[in-house]
Amino acid sequence: MAALNQEKTVELAEKTVDFALKKGADEAEAFVYQGLTTNISIERGQIAKSARIIDHGLGIRVILNKAVGFSYTNILKSGEAVEETVLKAIKSAKASKPDKEWRGLPTKNSFPFVKDT
């Protein structure tokens, strides 16, 4: 999968949270990870091979009756895989004990975009 731009990254996270809330989560938050790795092999002072890897994934944390569930996927191409990840997080929350001291996720705030990242 090609790298996601900032707009697509935010859109994916927002859609994931919306889907979690629609499926019954009391609260939800998502994060999208993207990293670029360059590997270079040098043999006898010469570059033998090189490779660039774009790594990415999406994590979702849901709260259901003060119980926390989490799931992660690195399959972002498929909306089905993202939805399955949300459902796994909800299932995880249902299997967890409630945190009696849970006060809620941080409130939604705007965040700064960092140029050229």
Long-range contacts (C-beta under 8 A, 24 or more apart in sequence): 1-54, 1-56, 1-76, 1-77, 2-54, 3-34, 3-36, 3-54, 3-56, 4-32, 4-34, 4-56, 4-76, 6-113, 9-34, 12-58, 12-76, 12-82, 13-58, 15-82, 16-58, 16-60, 16-82, 16-85, 16-86, 17-60, 19-82, 19-83, 19-86, 20-60, 20-62, 20-86, 20-89, 20-90, 23-86, 23-87, 23-90, 24-64, 24-90, 25-62, 25-63, 25-64, 25-89, 25-90, 25-93, 26-62, 26-63, 26-64, 26-65, 26-66, 27-62, 27-63, 27-104, 27-105, 28-60, 28-61, 28-62, 28-63, 28-86, 28-89, 28-105, 29-60, 29-61, 29-105, 30-58, 30-59, 30-60, 30-61, 31-58, 31-59, 32-56, 32-57, 32-58, 32-76, 33-57, 33-58, 33-59, 58-82, 58-85, 60-85, 60-86, 60-89, 61-89, 61-105, 62-86, 62-89, 62-90, 62-92, 62-93, 63-93, 63-102, 63-104, 63-105, 64-90, 64-93, 64-94, 65-93, 65-98, 66-98, 66-99, 66-100, 66-102, 67-93, 67-94, 67-96, 67-97, 67-98, 67-99, 68-93, 68-96, 68-99, 68-102, 69-93, 69-94, 69-95, 69-96
